[in-house]
Amino acid sequence: MKIHCAGAEGYTNQIQRIRDGFDELGHEITDAKSADLIYCNDPSVYSNEFKKINKNAKIIYNVLDLPPHCINPKKYDLSRYPFIDTGWERNFDPLDLKIKLLNADIITSICDEVKWQLKNWCGLDSFVILNPIKEVSFLNLKDEQKVRNKDGKKYKYLYVGRANDPNKRFNLVYKTMKELNDPSSSLAVLGSENPGWGDYYGVVDDKILNLFYNSVDYFFFPSAFKSLGLPALESIVTKTIPIVTNDDPVTKEFWEPIGVDPQKISSYILDENWNRIAKSFVENKSQEYSLKFSKINIAKNIINVYN
């Protein structure tokens, strides 16, 4: 099959991994004019021009999220999500997105919660296809192989993502470490934004990212709305315990047994029983999530929807 993929390009985005998945399945990546299937995963590339360019192609628009912290709470019931004070005007309207989605033959979403959002806020049905994680794996490193800080000590914690996004709630990372009397030098931070706490490394390639996942005891991911939460899924594949909060409905889909109260994160980290459950969880889910969220499996999910 000939497939055209459009979306946000960049090292931290998913569209290239999806192209790679189609390619590994034996499909041909092509332009929109020649395609049998046009797949788009970003609203900026949803366009009614696709039908003019290629009237025979089937068009799939994938929805990554409808971010609650950007939606006007006076227009929509957001009580299922924790409130985030963003400091900006909350003017995103799901119905504006609905207009763009009506140009698609098929609508997909990346998790059950986003499927719920589309149904309840836009009146649209969608198929869940998930999203691909990066190329990470469990390395079973010896202590001397793990990443260390400038003092030669092994990192205890890792954070990956846009740390200054209010939805990511990096302040919970800071408060937790303060509560535990853990120094900032025990945290490694990867991503496009420096939060000013921890050792900041910026954006790194997948090999280095994998090394960091495998070097720490805990991975912080306290986002108020996780959508799919690829980094936390990646940490599970590497058998590193993710700290995910239980006040977001998405937690119930992927991390329910180990979701923690955002106000009591430090107590969970100190709790031997919770650590035992969490370690068992990542051990049991590592291989399953590695396959479930692989780029080739996501490509298969899209093809299944197409068919």
Secondary structure, DSSP 4 states (H G I P E B T S, - for coil): -EEEEES--STTSSHHHHHHHHHHTTPEE--GGG-SEEEE-SGGG--THHHHH-TTSEEEEEE----GGGB-TTTS--TTS-----SS---B-HHHHHHHHTT-SEEEESSHHHHHHIIIII----EE------S-------GGGS-B-TTSPBP-EEEES-TTSGGG-HHHHHHHHHHTT--GGGEEEESS---SSSEEEES--HHHHHHHHTT-SEEEE--S--TT-HHHHHHHHTTPEEEEBTTSTTHHHHTGGG-B-TT-HHHHHH-HHHHHHHHHHHHHHHHHHHHHTSHHHHHHHHHHHH-
